[in-house]
Each structure stands twice: as C-alpha cells, then as structure tokens.
C-alpha cells in the first residue's frame, strides 16, 4: 500500500461489521481488472488525474470536484518561506528568471484558480509535485502571497490528491451516501463485483 500505512488491528465494532458485510467485494475497471484504489487524506475540493502525479493515465482515476471535504480538518494549510530562499530555490534548481520583474511578480503572487500541474507557466515545466516534495508541503494545491520579506503558501488539501478523498468520503457517509455511492463518485466507470465471480464474468 503506497498511499498510507496502517499498523495494528481495529477493535471498532462498526468497522469490523462493515468489513464482514462487504467481504469478497472488489472494485474492477471496464476490463474487469482490479483497480488501483488510490486514496489520500483531503483533496482540497478537487481530486487529481493519475497522470498528473504518477505519469500513468488510468481511466478511473480522473479529477472530480469534491465539496464534501472543504470544511474538514485537513482542508487548509499555511507555510511561510523567506522570499530570498524561495527565489534562490527557483533560480538555482529551475533556472527561473528571477531577474525579470514580471516573472518575479508571478512567483511571489501566484493564484492558479484551481489545481494545476506546473508552476506559473507550463512553458517553464516546473512540476508542482517537485516543489511540494522539496519543501515538504502538504499538497500541490496552493497559492502564494508576498508579505514583507516572506511568501505565504496558502494550501488546500493533504496528500497527492489521486482517487478517494478520505475526509470527503467520511463526510459523504455522514450525510447518507452509501459506500457504493462513494466509490462510484471517486472512481469513474468502475464496477463492484464479487471476487469469486470474476472468472465467470471474464469468460462471458
């Protein structure tokens, strides 16, 4: 499991009951292959295409608008970085033209109006996932605002953003959606089938 790590055994009666109630059920794509059921903590209002994070496109891992997670614990975050450190990073690692006044302004006042793959300008090809990794940010979904000698990263969500949004899914259960509704919301064009029946369906 590459998304998160769980160590231990639950004693929660509801979780145990849910496990038994859905025992043997699996999620498959249109070719009846088991899906990569990617998940993350909070998408910040919009999930991400798998190819925007891992380069491999999957038909069922496509971006969806998600309002369910917006008021949940990991919906927002902030990070302050000195302007000098930020511009040095862009210049040294990414050859960003910090001496250009327009480029400089774009780098310290950045508002993408939605999720993006590349920082500021696609022509520069600076992946937001690289910036996230280098600064250990909670997500690639952020804007930047200059304040005095610092830049403030105002972020949304927590995690890579692909697949199921955990806090969004939890909110969906609280307002009455079933587990099937939730899976079909986050994973597009998939089917829930019994594992024991897969071979039968594949022969049809």
C-alpha positions in Angstrom: 0.0 0.0 0.0 1.8 3.2 -1.2 -0.7 5.8 -0.1 -0.8 5.3 3.7 0.4 2.8 6.2 -1.8 1.1 8.8 -0.3 -0.9 11.7 -2.5 -2.8 14.0 -5.9 -4.2 14.3 -9.2 -2.3 14.8 -11.5 -3.0 17.7 -14.2 -0.7 16.3 -17.4 -2.8 16.0 -18.7 -0.7 13.1 -15.6 -1.1 11.1 -15.5 -4.9 11.8 -19.2 -5.2 10.8 -18.6 -3.2 7.6 -15.6 -5.5 6.7 -17.8 -8.6 7.1 -20.7 -7.0 5.2 -18.6 -6.3 2.2 -16.4 -9.4 2.4 -15.4 -10.6 -1.1 -16.5 -7.4 -2.9 -13.9 -5.9 -5.2 -13.7 -2.9 -7.5 -12.8 -3.5 -11.1 -12.4 -1.4 -14.3 -14.2 -1.9 -17.5 -11.8 -4.7 -18.4 -12.6 -6.5 -15.2 -9.1 -5.8 -13.8 -8.8 -4.9 -10.1 -8.3 -1.1 -9.8 -5.5 0.7 -8.1 -7.7 2.1 -5.3 -5.6 5.2 -4.6 -6.6 7.4 -1.7 -5.4 10.5 0.3 -6.4 12.5 3.3 -8.1 15.6 1.8 -8.2 16.8 -1.9 -9.0 20.4 -1.0 -12.0 20.5 -3.3 -10.7 18.8 -6.4 -9.0 15.4 -6.9 -6.2 14.9 -9.5 -5.8 12.9 -12.6 -3.4 10.0 -12.0 -1.2 11.0 -14.9 -0.6 14.4 -13.3 1.1 12.7 -10.3 2.4 9.4 -11.5 2.6 9.9 -15.3 0.4 6.8 -15.9 -3.1 7.6 -17.1 -5.9 5.4 -15.7 -9.5 5.9 -16.9 -11.0 5.5 -13.5 -8.6 7.9 -11.7 -9.8 11.2 -13.1 -10.2 14.6 -11.4 -13.5 15.3 -9.8 -14.9 18.3 -8.0 -15.4 17.5 -4.3 -17.2 19.8 -2.0 -17.6 17.3 0.8 -14.1 17.7 2.2 -13.9 21.5 2.2 -14.7 22.0 5.9 -12.8 19.0 7.2 -9.7 19.1 9.4 -7.1 18.9 6.6 -8.8 21.1 4.1 -6.4 24.0 4.5 -2.8 24.8 5.5 -0.2 27.6 5.6 3.5 27.8 5.2 5.9 30.8 5.4 9.1 30.8 3.4 11.5 33.8 3.2 11.4 35.5 -0.2 15.1 35.2 -0.6 15.0 31.4 0.0 12.1 31.0 -2.4 13.6 33.0 -5.3 17.0 31.3 -4.8 15.4 27.9 -5.0 13.5 28.8 -8.2 16.7 30.3 -9.8 19.2 27.6 -8.8 17.1 24.5 -9.3 14.7 25.5 -12.0 16.6 28.3 -13.9 13.6 30.6 -13.2 14.2 34.1 -14.5 14.0 35.9 -11.1 15.7 39.0 -12.5 12.7 39.6 -14.8 10.2 41.8 -13.0 7.1 40.1 -14.5 8.4 36.7 -13.7 9.4 37.8 -10.2 5.9 39.2 -9.5 4.3 36.0 -10.8 6.4 33.9 -8.5 5.6 35.8 -5.3 1.9 36.4 -6.2 0.6 33.1 -7.5 -3.1 32.2 -7.6 -3.8 29.3 -10.0 -7.7 29.4 -9.6 -7.9 25.6 -9.4 -5.5 22.7 -9.4 -2.6 22.9 -11.8 0.3 20.6 -12.8 3.0 23.1 -13.4 4.0 26.2 -11.5 3.2 29.7 -13.1 3.7 28.8 -16.7 3.6 25.4 -18.4 6.5 26.5 -20.7 8.9 26.5 -17.8 7.9 22.9 -16.9 8.3 23.2 -13.2 6.2 20.4 -11.7 4.2 21.4 -8.6 4.8 17.9 -7.2 8.6 18.7 -7.2 8.0 21.9 -5.3 5.8 20.0 -2.9 8.5 17.4 -2.3 11.4 19.9 -1.9 9.6 22.0 0.7 7.6 19.1 2.2 4.3 20.8 1.6 1.0 19.1 2.4 -0.2 19.3 -1.3 0.4 20.8 -4.7 -2.8 22.8 -4.4 -1.7 26.2 -3.2 -1.5 29.9 -3.9 1.4 32.3 -2.9 1.2 35.8 -1.5 4.1 38.1 -0.6 4.2 39.7 2.8 7.2 41.8 3.8 10.3 39.7 3.3 8.4 36.4 3.1 6.0 34.5 0.9 3.0 32.8 2.4 1.8 29.5 0.8 -1.9 29.1 1.3 -2.7 25.5 0.6 -5.7 23.3 0.2 -5.9 19.6 1.0 -3.4 17.0 2.2 -1.8 14.3 0.1 -1.3 13.5 -3.6 -5.0 14.1 -4.4 -5.5 11.0 -6.6 -8.5 8.8 -6.1 -10.6 8.7 -3.0 -10.6 11.6 -0.6 -10.8 10.1 2.9 -12.3 13.2 4.6 -14.7 13.7 1.7 -15.8 10.1 1.9 -16.3 10.3 5.6 -18.5 13.4 5.2 -20.5 11.6 2.5 -21.3 8.8 4.9 -22.5 11.3 7.5 -25.0 12.8 5.1 -26.4 9.5 4.0 -24.4 8.3 1.0 -23.7 4.5 0.7 -20.3 3.0 0.3 -21.2 2.2 -3.3 -22.2 5.8 -4.0 -18.8 6.9 -2.6 -16.7 4.5 -4.6 -18.6 5.4 -7.8 -18.1 9.1 -7.1 -14.3 9.0 -6.7 -13.5 6.1 -9.1 -15.1 6.7 -12.6 -16.6 3.9 -14.7 -15.8 1.1 -12.2 -17.9 -1.9 -11.1 -18.3 -3.6 -7.7 -18.3 -7.4 -8.2 -17.8 -10.5 -6.1 -14.2 -11.7 -6.2 -15.4 -15.3 -6.6 -17.4 -14.3 -9.7 -14.6 -12.6 -11.6 -13.5 -15.6 -13.6 -17.1 -16.2 -14.7 -17.5 -12.6 -15.8 -14.2 -12.7 -17.7 -15.4 -15.7 -19.7 -18.6 -14.1 -20.8 
